[in-house]
Amino acid sequence: MSLITTMLATIVALEHLYIFYLETIATVSDKTSQTFNMNKEELSRSSVQTLFKNQGIYNGLLAVFLLYGIFISHSLEVVTIFVLYVIGVAVYGALTSNKAILLKQGGPAILTFLSVLFFN
């Protein structure tokens, strides 16, 4: 795996660890409220807490498997699968929620995928 792909895939993993942190640990923080454009009262609702923590676990595991593919198994295939997953989710989020998700969440994954295609 090229150094560029390794660096970009690591950025994708770190981004998803941060999303995990916001959704699972800091669910009612100012930063979570700002990031997801939701007020703290809404974030405090039990149903929202449950949904966020569930989403957070998905994001955390995504990061763990990306890091595994990058640093443990050194598997370009594992990295590619999870980067494509991120791109797919970002496209869905852009279509159903907020167009900015495509660049904010999908941008690093798209760059990583391009580096897989051109530098490996």
N, CA and C atoms as an extended XYZ file, in Angstrom:
360
Properties=species:S:1:pos:R:3:atomname:S:1:resname:S:1:resid:I:1 pbc="F F F"
N         0.856       -1.174        0.000 N   MET     1
C         0.000        0.000        0.000 CA  MET     1
C         0.905        1.242        0.000 C   MET     1
N         0.583        2.202       -0.835 N   SER     2
C         1.425        3.397       -0.937 CA  SER     2
C         1.312        4.252        0.328 C   SER     2
N         2.301        5.089        0.522 N   LEU     3
C         2.303        5.993        1.673 CA  LEU     3
C         1.119        6.952        1.604 C   LEU     3
N         0.795        7.420        0.420 N   ILE     4
C        -0.339        8.349        0.253 CA  ILE     4
C        -1.644        7.662        0.651 C   ILE     4
N        -1.839        6.432        0.183 N   THR     5
C        -3.043        5.687        0.543 CA  THR     5
C        -3.093        5.441        2.043 C   THR     5
N        -1.971        5.082        2.627 N   THR     6
C        -1.906        4.842        4.070 CA  THR     6
C        -2.288        6.097        4.843 C   THR     6
N        -1.745        7.226        4.445 N   MET     7
C        -2.048        8.482        5.147 CA  MET     7
C        -3.525        8.864        4.990 C   MET     7
N        -4.034        8.785        3.780 N   LEU     8
C        -5.429        9.166        3.542 CA  LEU     8
C        -6.397        8.214        4.250 C   LEU     8
N        -6.129        6.920        4.198 N   ALA     9
C        -6.993        5.950        4.874 CA  ALA     9
C        -6.951        6.151        6.390 C   ALA     9
N        -5.803        6.536        6.914 N   THR    10
C        -5.693        6.823        8.345 CA  THR    10
C        -6.538        8.041        8.704 C   THR    10
N        -6.561        9.040        7.846 N   ILE    11
C        -7.415       10.218        8.070 CA  ILE    11
C        -8.886        9.801        8.106 C   ILE    11
N        -9.288        8.923        7.196 N   VAL    12
C       -10.673        8.434        7.186 CA  VAL    12
C       -10.972        7.723        8.510 C   VAL    12
N       -10.062        6.872        8.955 N   ALA    13
C       -10.263        6.150       10.216 CA  ALA    13
C       -10.353        7.120       11.395 C   ALA    13
N        -9.467        8.106       11.448 N   LEU    14
C        -9.488        9.081       12.545 CA  LEU    14
C       -10.773        9.906       12.536 C   LEU    14
N       -11.244       10.247       11.343 N   GLU    15
C       -12.508       10.979       11.226 CA  GLU    15
C       -13.649       10.158       11.836 C   GLU    15
N       -13.652        8.861       11.567 N   HIS    16
C       -14.726        8.021       12.084 CA  HIS    16
C       -14.570        7.729       13.573 C   HIS    16
N       -13.346        7.729       14.077 N   LEU    17
C       -13.166        7.649       15.528 CA  LEU    17
C       -13.724        8.906       16.198 C   LEU    17
N       -13.532       10.038       15.559 N   TYR    18
C       -14.073       11.291       16.093 CA  TYR    18
C       -15.606       11.274       16.072 C   TYR    18
N       -16.181       10.794       14.975 N   ILE    19
C       -17.644       10.681       14.908 CA  ILE    19
C       -18.133        9.721       15.991 C   ILE    19
N       -17.418        8.608       16.197 N   PHE    20
C       -17.735        7.674       17.277 CA  PHE    20
C       -17.752        8.406       18.616 C   PHE    20
N       -16.719        9.204       18.865 N   TYR    21
C       -16.631        9.962       20.110 CA  TYR    21
C       -17.845       10.878       20.273 C   TYR    21
N       -18.171       11.642       19.232 N   LEU    22
C       -19.307       12.564       19.318 CA  LEU    22
C       -20.618       11.827       19.566 C   LEU    22
N       -20.832       10.731       18.863 N   GLU    23
C       -22.120       10.038       18.925 CA  GLU    23
C       -22.265        9.147       20.161 C   GLU    23
N       -21.165        8.615       20.664 N   THR    24
C       -21.252        7.625       21.729 CA  THR    24
C       -20.834        8.158       23.094 C   THR    24
N       -19.847        9.018       23.134 N   ILE    25
C       -19.318        9.481       24.416 CA  ILE    25
C       -19.781       10.897       24.731 C   ILE    25
N       -19.686       11.791       23.768 N   ALA    26
C       -20.029       13.207       23.989 CA  ALA    26
C       -21.372       13.548       23.354 C   ALA    26
N       -22.336       12.688       23.542 N   THR    27
C       -23.611       12.791       22.830 CA  THR    27
C       -24.326       14.120       23.047 C   THR    27
N       -24.210       14.697       24.230 N   VAL    28
C       -24.952       15.929       24.527 CA  VAL    28
C       -24.014       17.139       24.639 C   VAL    28
N       -22.864       17.072       24.001 N   SER    29
C       -21.903       18.173       24.089 CA  SER    29
C       -22.248       19.301       23.116 C   SER    29
N       -21.640       20.455       23.351 N   ASP    30
C       -21.808       21.589       22.439 CA  ASP    30
C       -21.325       21.226       21.031 C   ASP    30
N       -20.195       20.522       20.958 N   LYS    31
C       -19.629       20.162       19.657 CA  LYS    31
C       -20.547       19.206       18.898 C   LYS    31
N       -21.147       18.244       19.603 N   THR    32
C       -22.087       17.324       18.952 CA  THR    32
C       -23.304       18.087       18.461 C   THR    32
N       -23.792       18.988       19.290 N   SER    33
C       -24.940       19.818       18.913 CA  SER    33
C       -24.629       20.617       17.652 C   SER    33
N       -23.470       21.222       17.616 N   GLN    34
C       -23.053       22.023       16.463 CA  GLN    34
C       -22.821       21.145       15.231 C   GLN    34
N       -22.144       20.031       15.405 N   THR    35
C       -21.803       19.154       14.281 CA  THR    35
C       -23.040       18.595       13.594 C   THR    35
N       -24.005       18.175       14.392 N   PHE    36
C       -25.197       17.530       13.828 CA  PHE    36
C       -26.386       18.480       13.738 C   PHE    36
N       -26.142       19.751       14.017 N   ASN    37
C       -27.176       20.779       13.908 CA  ASN    37
C       -28.447       20.397       14.671 C   ASN    37
N       -28.243       19.972       15.923 N   MET    38
C       -29.347       19.582       16.795 CA  MET    38
C       -29.150       20.275       18.140 C   MET    38
N       -30.253       20.727       18.738 N   ASN    39
C       -30.092       21.375       20.042 CA  ASN    39
C       -29.892       20.320       21.129 C   ASN    39
N       -29.341       20.764       22.249 N   LYS    40
C       -29.002       19.837       23.332 CA  LYS    40
C       -30.236       19.149       23.912 C   LYS    40
N       -31.344       19.847       23.902 N   GLU    41
C       -32.574       19.237       24.410 CA  GLU    41
C       -32.944       18.009       23.574 C   GLU    41
N       -32.844       18.168       22.270 N   GLU    42
C       -33.141       17.042       21.383 CA  GLU    42
C       -32.131       15.917       21.572 C   GLU    42
N       -30.854       16.273       21.712 N   LEU    43
C       -29.818       15.268       21.921 CA  LEU    43
C       -30.002       14.526       23.240 C   LEU    43
N       -30.662       15.146       24.204 N   SER    44
C       -30.871       14.543       25.518 CA  SER    44
C       -31.991       13.501       25.525 C   SER    44
N       -32.829       13.514       24.514 N   ARG    45
C       -33.936       12.550       24.458 CA  ARG    45
C       -33.390       11.125       24.425 C   ARG    45
N       -34.019       10.253       25.152 N   SER    46
C       -33.571        8.863       25.258 CA  SER    46
C       -33.511        8.177       23.891 C   SER    46
N       -34.512        8.403       23.058 N   SER    47
C       -34.533        7.749       21.744 CA  SER    47
C       -33.377        8.234       20.868 C   SER    47
N       -33.068        9.518       20.949 N   VAL    48
C       -31.957       10.062       20.164 CA  VAL    48
C       -30.633        9.528       20.702 C   VAL    48
N       -30.502        9.446       22.023 N   GLN    49
C       -29.285        8.899       22.633 CA  GLN    49
C       -29.041        7.466       22.146 C   GLN    49
N       -30.101        6.667       22.130 N   THR    50
C       -29.981        5.278       21.687 CA  THR    50
C       -29.552        5.208       20.224 C   THR    50
N       -30.191        6.007       19.374 N   LEU    51
C       -29.841        6.007       17.953 CA  LEU    51
C       -28.401        6.473       17.732 C   LEU    51
N       -28.017        7.541       18.424 N   PHE    52
C       -26.659        8.071       18.257 CA  PHE    52
C       -25.614        7.054       18.710 C   PHE    52
N       -25.851        6.439       19.845 N   LYS    53
C       -24.868        5.471       20.351 CA  LYS    53
C       -24.753        4.282       19.397 C   LYS    53
N       -25.866        3.856       18.814 N   ASN    54
C       -25.835        2.776       17.838 CA  ASN    54
C       -25.025        3.190       16.611 C   ASN    54
N       -25.290        4.367       16.085 N   GLN    55
C       -24.520        4.876       14.942 CA  GLN    55
C       -23.050        5.026       15.309 C   GLN    55
N       -22.795        5.463       16.527 N   GLY    56
C       -21.416        5.648       16.972 CA  GLY    56
C       -20.626        4.356       16.965 C   GLY    56
N       -21.280        3.276       17.390 N   ILE    57
C       -20.604        1.974       17.385 CA  ILE    57
C       -20.230        1.576       15.950 C   ILE    57
N       -21.135        1.799       15.009 N   TYR    58
C       -20.821        1.503       13.605 CA  TYR    58
C       -19.601        2.314       13.150 C   TYR    58
N       -19.582        3.588       13.473 N   ASN    59
C       -18.455        4.436       13.069 CA  ASN    59
C       -17.160        4.003       13.746 C   ASN    59
N       -17.242        3.647       15.019 N   GLY    60
C       -16.052        3.187       15.737 CA  GLY    60
C       -15.499        1.903       15.154 C   GLY    60
N       -16.385        0.950       14.863 N   LEU    61
C       -15.930       -0.316       14.282 CA  LEU    61
C       -15.385       -0.123       12.872 C   LEU    61
N       -15.984        0.770       12.123 N   LEU    62
C       -15.464        1.092       10.800 CA  LEU    62
C       -14.014        1.576       10.920 C   LEU    62
N       -13.767        2.464       11.866 N   ALA    63
C       -12.410        2.971       12.082 CA  ALA    63
C       -11.458        1.848       12.492 C   ALA    63
N       -11.904        0.983       13.395 N   VAL    64
C       -11.055       -0.122       13.854 CA  VAL    64
C       -10.685       -1.040       12.688 C   VAL    64
N       -11.661       -1.388       11.848 N   PHE    65
C       -11.370       -2.283       10.727 CA  PHE    65
C       -10.490       -1.611        9.676 C   PHE    65
N       -10.665       -0.317        9.485 N   LEU    66
C        -9.769        0.402        8.572 CA  LEU    66
C        -8.339        0.387        9.116 C   LEU    66
N        -8.196        0.685       10.401 N   LEU    67
C        -6.863        0.670       11.014 CA  LEU    67
C        -6.252       -0.727       10.968 C   LEU    67
N        -7.083       -1.739       11.148 N   TYR    68
C        -6.607       -3.126       11.025 CA  TYR    68
C        -6.070       -3.370        9.608 C   TYR    68
N        -6.850       -2.966        8.610 N   GLY    69
C        -6.426       -3.167        7.223 CA  GLY    69
C        -5.154       -2.410        6.888 C   GLY    69
N        -5.006       -1.222        7.471 N   ILE    70
C        -3.839       -0.386        7.175 CA  ILE    70
C        -2.585       -0.914        7.876 C   ILE    70
N        -2.681       -1.136        9.193 N   PHE    71
C        -1.473       -1.345        9.998 CA  PHE    71
C        -1.224       -2.785       10.452 C   PHE    71
N        -2.228       -3.633       10.465 N   ILE    72
C        -2.026       -5.001       10.955 CA  ILE    72
C        -1.926       -5.970        9.772 C   ILE    72
N        -2.982       -6.016        8.959 N   SER    73
C        -2.977       -6.971        7.847 CA  SER    73
C        -2.335       -6.402        6.587 C   SER    73
N        -2.127       -5.091        6.564 N   HIS    74
C        -1.559       -4.428        5.384 CA  HIS    74
C        -2.313       -4.855        4.123 C   HIS    74
N        -3.640       -4.850        4.232 N   SER    75
C        -4.490       -5.351        3.163 CA  SER    75
C        -5.159       -4.215        2.403 C   SER    75
N        -4.736       -4.027        1.183 N   LEU    76
C        -5.353       -3.018        0.329 CA  LEU    76
C        -6.821       -3.354        0.082 C   LEU    76
N        -7.132       -4.639        0.024 N   GLU    77
C        -8.520       -5.053       -0.201 CA  GLU    77
C        -9.419       -4.634        0.958 C   GLU    77
N        -8.976       -4.854        2.182 N   VAL    78
C        -9.763       -4.465        3.364 CA  VAL    78
C        -9.966       -2.952        3.374 C   VAL    78
N        -8.899       -2.220        3.138 N   VAL    79
C        -8.980       -0.760        3.115 CA  VAL    79
C        -9.952       -0.309        2.027 C   VAL    79
N        -9.843       -0.883        0.853 N   THR    80
C       -10.715       -0.494       -0.265 CA  THR    80
C       -12.182       -0.771        0.054 C   THR    80
N       -12.480       -1.918        0.619 N   ILE    81
C       -13.870       -2.259        0.958 CA  ILE    81
C       -14.455       -1.237        1.919 C   ILE    81
N       -13.723       -0.897        2.967 N   PHE    82
C       -14.263        0.024        3.965 CA  PHE    82
C       -14.310        1.465        3.453 C   PHE    82
N       -13.382        1.842        2.608 N   VAL    83
C       -13.425        3.180        2.011 CA  VAL    83
C       -14.626        3.293        1.063 C   VAL    83
N       -14.891        2.250        0.298 N   LEU    84
C       -16.071        2.253       -0.572 CA  LEU    84
C       -17.358        2.299        0.255 C   LEU    84
N       -17.366        1.631        1.389 N   TYR    85
C       -18.516        1.691        2.298 CA  TYR    85
C       -18.749        3.136        2.745 C   TYR    85
N       -17.689        3.821        3.156 N   VAL    86
C       -17.805        5.223        3.587 CA  VAL    86
C       -18.348        6.085        2.453 C   VAL    86
N       -17.842        5.875        1.249 N   ILE    87
C       -18.322        6.651        0.101 CA  ILE    87
C       -19.809        6.390       -0.125 C   ILE    87
N       -20.214        5.143       -0.074 N   GLY    88
C       -21.626        4.806       -0.244 CA  GLY    88
C       -22.511        5.459        0.796 C   GLY    88
N       -22.095        5.423        2.034 N   VAL    89
C       -22.868        6.047        3.111 CA  VAL    89
C       -22.899        7.561        2.938 C   VAL    89
N       -21.795        8.150        2.512 N   ALA    90
C       -21.755        9.599        2.289 CA  ALA    90
C       -22.689       10.007        1.152 C   ALA    90
N       -22.728        9.223        0.094 N   VAL    91
C       -23.645        9.506       -1.020 CA  VAL    91
C       -25.088        9.426       -0.520 C   VAL    91
N       -25.398        8.384        0.226 N   TYR    92
C       -26.756        8.240        0.772 CA  TYR    92
C       -27.101        9.421        1.689 C   TYR    92
N       -26.159        9.792        2.548 N   GLY    93
C       -26.385       10.928        3.445 CA  GLY    93
C       -26.591       12.226        2.683 C   GLY    93
N       -25.845       12.406        1.605 N   ALA    94
C       -25.993       13.616        0.793 CA  ALA    94
C       -27.351       13.657        0.107 C   ALA    94
N       -27.832       12.504       -0.312 N   LEU    95
C       -29.132       12.443       -0.984 CA  LEU    95
C       -30.307       12.586       -0.026 C   LEU    95
N       -30.148       12.109        1.197 N   THR    96
C       -31.284       12.060        2.127 CA  THR    96
C       -31.229       13.065        3.263 C   THR    96
N       -30.066       13.627        3.530 N   SER    97
C       -29.942       14.482        4.714 CA  SER    97
C       -29.361       15.852        4.389 C   SER    97
N       -28.076       15.884        4.037 N   ASN    98
C       -27.379       17.149        3.840 CA  ASN    98
C       -26.304       16.940        2.774 C   ASN    98
N       -26.361       17.726        1.723 N   LYS    99
C       -25.411       17.561        0.618 CA  LYS    99
C       -23.954       17.710        1.062 C   LYS    99
N       -23.723       18.480        2.109 N   ALA   100
C       -22.358       18.706        2.596 CA  ALA   100
C       -21.703       17.425        3.104 C   ALA   100
N       -22.498       16.426        3.460 N   ILE   101
C       -21.949       15.155        3.942 CA  ILE   101
C       -21.039       14.528        2.895 C   ILE   101
N       -21.373       14.713        1.621 N   LEU   102
C       -20.569       14.117        0.554 CA  LEU   102
C       -19.119       14.583        0.634 C   LEU   102
N       -18.924       15.870        0.916 N   LEU   103
C       -17.549       16.374        1.021 CA  LEU   103
C       -16.960       16.187        2.407 C   LEU   103
N       -17.756       16.447        3.433 N   LYS   104
C       -17.226       16.373        4.797 CA  LYS   104
C       -16.850       14.952        5.199 C   LYS   104
N       -17.755       14.015        4.974 N   GLN   105
C       -17.487       12.631        5.352 CA  GLN   105
C       -16.935       11.833        4.178 C   GLN   105
N       -17.434       12.106        2.994 N   GLY   106
C       -17.016       11.337        1.833 CA  GLY   106
C       -15.731       11.817        1.192 C   GLY   106
N       -15.396       13.088        1.357 N   GLY   107
C       -14.212       13.655        0.707 CA  GLY   107
C       -12.924       12.890        0.973 C   GLY   107
N       -12.566       12.684        2.244 N   PRO   108
C       -11.334       11.927        2.504 CA  PRO   108
C       -11.389       10.495        1.958 C   PRO   108
N       -12.570        9.874        2.017 N   ALA   109
C       -12.703        8.511        1.494 CA  ALA   109
C       -12.569        8.494       -0.030 C   ALA   109
N       -13.132        9.495       -0.685 N   ILE   110
C       -13.007        9.588       -2.142 CA  ILE   110
C       -11.540        9.776       -2.537 C   ILE   110
N       -10.842       10.650       -1.832 N   LEU   111
C        -9.407       10.842       -2.107 CA  LEU   111
C        -8.625        9.556       -1.870 C   LEU   111
N        -8.986        8.843       -0.811 N   THR   112
C        -8.316        7.568       -0.527 CA  THR   112
C        -8.554        6.574       -1.647 C   THR   112
N        -9.794        6.471       -2.108 N   PHE   113
C       -10.104        5.546       -3.188 CA  PHE   113
C        -9.356        5.922       -4.468 C   PHE   113
N        -9.284        7.196       -4.767 N   LEU   114
C        -8.521        7.640       -5.947 CA  LEU   114
C        -7.046        7.256       -5.796 C   LEU   114
N        -6.518        7.389       -4.586 N   SER   115
C        -5.116        7.012       -4.391 CA  SER   115
C        -4.926        5.497       -4.533 C   SER   115
N        -5.943        4.726       -4.139 N   VAL   116
C        -5.884        3.274       -4.361 CA  VAL   116
C        -5.806        2.974       -5.851 C   VAL   116
N        -6.609        3.688       -6.617 N   LEU   117
C        -6.634        3.442       -8.066 CA  LEU   117
C        -5.344        3.868       -8.773 C   LEU   117
N        -4.764        4.991       -8.330 N   PHE   118
C        -3.643        5.571       -9.081 CA  PHE   118
C        -2.257        5.327       -8.501 C   PHE   118
N        -2.164        4.978       -7.210 N   PHE   119
C        -0.837        4.864       -6.590 CA  PHE   119
C        -0.503        3.477       -6.079 C   PHE   119
N        -1.354        2.500       -6.294 N   ASN   120
C        -1.076        1.154       -5.787 CA  ASN   120
C        -1.033        0.137       -6.913 C   ASN   120
